[in-house]
Amino acid sequence: MSPARVALERRGTKPTEFLRLLAHDIRWRLLGELTRSDRRVNELVALINERPNLVSYHLSVLRKHRLVSDHRSSADARDIYYRFEQERFREGFLASGSRLYPGLEGEGEGGRSERAASLERTTLQPRKRVLFLCTGNSARSQMAEGILRHLSEGSIDVESAGTRPRGVNPLAVKALEPTIDISHQRSKHLDEFIHERFDYVITLCDRAREECPIFPGHPERIHWSFPDPAEVEGEEEREAAFRRTASELFTRLRYLIAMIERKRKTS
């Protein structure tokens, strides 16, 4: 049995049940919005134009099957952000498809996913520019900057900044070693970039989202609600939180690259 099918069945979800989850129009639209950015319920209500009770119900269904997760905002504990669980979705999708076509999972786990994560080089279009923002520009945004530069092989211009920069956290450097070296990066205030044009501005903490200014050219605003790994108590637990954050950033940034490449091909 394939690893994806094992993971799916371990969670008690049959392939047909997984596909029925996706087949519902409201759930499909909710996932479509959450693939791009973490959202609060009121934002999802406005985006898909459905009643709040319906949105809440279908979010609870998706959460039950672990296709979305939620956590309270670090900026305002009354707010709850919902997040699309990309790896769990990928596992379920491949496992369900491989029941009909066993070769599908091999294609998805092999070259196909790698090709999606590699941008085509072209001199006909300018390079995309991405800015990552968090509060301290010390951990989450620094790791995101290094990972995206690494995954895109320098074909995307990447910067990071903070609303109150406080220096690069050594644990952020350690979490990416030996694959990626971000020891040379420095913390920067967002004022350094306030007049620059970006294609994407991605906030990585809830406080930075609330304080994010308007940038020239109306870049696409994306929010990924990551808790600050530096706030975890206990030395071993804190290091594990940094590694977990790095792993989740790898997943999200591979998707971002694939999304940018898809837009480039269709533009």
C-alpha atoms as one frame of an Amber mdcrd trajectory, in Angstrom:
protein
   0.000   0.000   0.000   1.307   3.473  -0.898   2.500   5.813   1.888  -0.220
   8.348   1.053  -2.948   5.714   1.288  -1.542   4.466   4.579  -1.574   8.015
   5.975  -5.124   8.626   4.756  -6.514   5.381   6.170  -4.652   5.883   9.439
  -6.730   9.033   9.901  -9.906   7.019   9.292 -10.792   8.692   5.983 -11.742
   6.513   3.024 -10.724   7.746  -0.463 -14.358   8.106  -1.553 -15.121  10.071
   1.604 -12.174  12.369   0.889 -13.437  13.064  -2.632 -16.940  13.775  -1.334
 -15.431  16.353   1.013 -13.946  18.182  -1.958 -17.048  17.834  -4.128 -19.159
  20.188  -2.012 -19.204  23.648  -3.608 -18.831  25.648  -0.392 -15.985  23.498
   0.917 -14.220  23.679  -2.443 -14.457  27.475  -2.447 -13.282  27.697   1.159
 -10.224  25.601   0.382  -9.586  27.695  -2.708  -9.422  30.851  -0.590  -7.337
  29.221   2.137  -4.723  27.926  -0.298  -3.722  31.533  -0.907  -3.905  33.012
   2.573  -4.909  32.241   6.135  -8.288  33.811   6.831 -10.703  34.682   9.614
 -14.323  33.527   9.383 -15.687  36.977   8.598 -13.227  37.291   5.712 -14.255
  33.923   4.302 -17.929  34.880   4.599 -17.289  37.982   2.500 -15.059  36.202
  -0.031 -17.420  33.344  -0.881 -20.639  35.285  -0.174 -22.315  32.671   2.013
 -24.092  32.847   5.380 -21.819  32.811   8.453 -23.460  29.692   9.903 -22.863
  27.774   6.652 -19.250  28.869   6.481 -18.680  27.881  10.106 -20.302  24.486
   9.588 -18.234  23.600   6.538 -15.058  24.814   8.206 -15.796  22.449  11.082
 -16.184  19.560   8.608 -12.869  20.390   6.963 -11.238  20.732  10.377 -12.585
  17.345  11.462 -10.839  15.745   8.499  -7.718  17.820   9.162  -7.761  19.606
   5.828  -7.810  22.902   7.707  -6.567  23.860  11.142  -7.240  26.871  13.310
  -5.570  28.905  16.027  -6.148  32.122  17.906  -4.532  35.294  16.623  -1.446
  36.482  18.482  -2.584  40.063  17.816  -6.167  39.703  19.093  -7.122  36.517
  20.917 -10.756  37.038  19.934  -9.860  36.290  16.307  -9.303  32.800  14.937
  -7.312  32.134  11.779  -7.983  29.134   9.557  -5.148  27.503   7.640  -5.144
  25.096   4.704  -3.139  21.945   5.520  -1.357  21.462   2.219   0.508  18.230
   2.945  -2.591  16.498   4.310  -4.543  17.593   1.241  -1.797  16.305  -1.050
  -1.692  12.949   0.741  -5.466  12.536   0.549  -5.675  13.604  -3.074  -2.907
  11.262  -4.203  -4.199   8.377  -2.110  -7.715   8.744  -3.506  -6.512   9.024
  -7.090  -4.123   6.109  -6.786  -7.033   3.796  -5.915  -8.140   4.209  -9.545
  -4.774   4.824 -11.173  -1.843   3.410  -9.161   0.717   5.330 -11.220  -0.669
   8.691 -10.142   1.039   8.828  -6.775   4.430   8.029  -8.207   4.084  10.852
 -10.687   3.001  13.233  -7.965   5.814  12.391  -5.565   8.518  12.290  -8.181
   9.512  14.707 -10.884   6.120  16.337 -11.181   6.279  18.020  -7.772   9.866
  19.044  -8.370   8.977  20.568 -11.722   6.194  22.544 -10.062   8.755  23.930
  -7.622  11.168  25.084 -10.356  10.551  28.380 -12.101  11.121  28.631 -15.817
  13.857  31.085 -16.710  12.748  33.753 -19.152  14.109  37.113 -20.220  10.731
  38.230 -21.565   9.211  38.893 -18.148  10.644  40.739 -15.141  11.463  38.732
 -12.063   8.755  38.615  -9.425   9.430  40.394  -6.151   8.314  39.064  -2.756
   8.485  40.791   0.625   8.038  38.839   3.868   6.963  40.748   6.969   6.788
  39.839  10.639   7.260  41.790  13.840  10.930  41.271  14.690  12.300  40.166
  11.302  14.323  37.737  13.374  12.930  34.256  12.669   9.877  33.551  10.504
  10.463  36.176   7.814  14.220  35.561   7.822  13.719  31.836   7.258  11.101
  32.494   4.570  13.502  34.837   2.756  16.291  32.252   2.766  14.076  29.312
   1.821  12.381  31.082  -1.098  15.704  32.321  -2.458  17.009  28.753  -2.223
  13.971  27.042  -3.779  13.685  29.544  -6.627  17.436  29.360  -7.240  17.559
  33.135  -7.162  14.958  33.600  -9.899  12.667  35.505  -7.496  13.768  38.730
  -5.803  13.167  38.211  -2.087  13.324  40.610   0.848  12.165  40.502   4.457
  11.517  43.160   7.072   9.869  43.758  10.408   7.713  46.326  12.144  10.152
  46.252  15.087  13.344  44.480  13.891  15.547  42.950  16.577  18.283  40.924
  14.827  18.447  37.452  13.295  17.754  34.707  15.836  20.600  32.131  15.927
  18.002  29.345  16.148  16.579  30.460  12.791  20.045  30.070  11.292  20.468
  26.671  12.938  17.040  25.410  11.791  18.046  25.745   8.122  21.584  24.403
   8.367  23.329  22.830   6.538  21.078  23.203   3.467  20.587  26.968   3.640
  22.839  29.605   5.186  21.047  32.744   6.384  23.774  33.853   8.796  24.635
  36.744   6.460  21.083  38.147   6.475  20.235  41.175   8.611  17.089  42.491
  10.266  15.523  45.409   8.427  12.701  47.811   9.199   9.817  47.807   6.738
  10.422  51.537   6.179  13.379  50.507   3.994  10.918  49.098   1.468   7.846
  51.298   1.906   8.328  53.010  -1.470   9.353  49.896  -3.416   7.116  47.798
  -5.653   6.498  44.128  -4.909   4.310  41.523  -6.556   3.554  39.796  -3.242
   3.648  41.036   0.340   3.362  38.107   2.741   2.812  38.674   6.458   3.898
  35.840   8.727   2.547  36.990  12.063  -0.803  38.422  13.064   0.608  41.632
  14.535   2.474  42.414  11.318  -0.700  41.880   9.330  -2.546  44.466  11.394
   0.321  46.966  10.977   1.149  46.276   7.327   1.144  49.516   5.300  -0.013
  50.068   1.728   2.730  49.447  -0.827   2.950  50.997  -4.299   1.465  49.055
  -7.198  -1.106  47.157  -5.094   0.836  43.903  -4.568  -1.088  40.757  -3.711
  -1.430  40.568   0.066  -1.103  37.111   1.604  -1.180  36.185   5.286   0.326
  33.048   6.803  -0.435  32.974  10.511   2.662  31.434  12.089   3.175  31.504
  15.868   6.548  32.879  16.931   8.851  29.894  17.617  11.042  32.112  19.807
   8.214  32.364  22.349   8.155  28.610  23.010   9.463  27.758  26.480  12.216
  25.209  27.018  15.430  24.962  25.004  14.673  21.663  23.246  11.053  22.609
  22.663  12.100  25.967  21.191  14.565  24.355  18.783  11.876  21.890  17.708
   9.479  24.810  17.109  12.031  26.477  14.832  12.513  23.250  12.854   8.743
  22.811  12.582   8.328  26.385  11.351  11.043  25.848   8.750   9.351  22.667
   7.532   5.973  24.388   7.209   7.580  27.281   5.349   9.139  24.869   2.854
   5.666  23.456   2.147   4.029  26.839   1.725   6.816  28.293  -0.373   6.807
  25.375  -2.802   3.131  26.137  -3.344   3.872  29.837  -3.786   6.465  29.075
  -6.467   4.036  26.801  -8.289   1.363  29.517  -8.122   3.749  32.160  -9.489
   4.813  29.854 -12.303   1.206  29.065 -13.202   0.409  32.773 -13.416   3.508
  33.369 -15.515   2.537  30.692 -18.017  -0.992  32.031 -18.405  -0.116  35.720
 -18.583
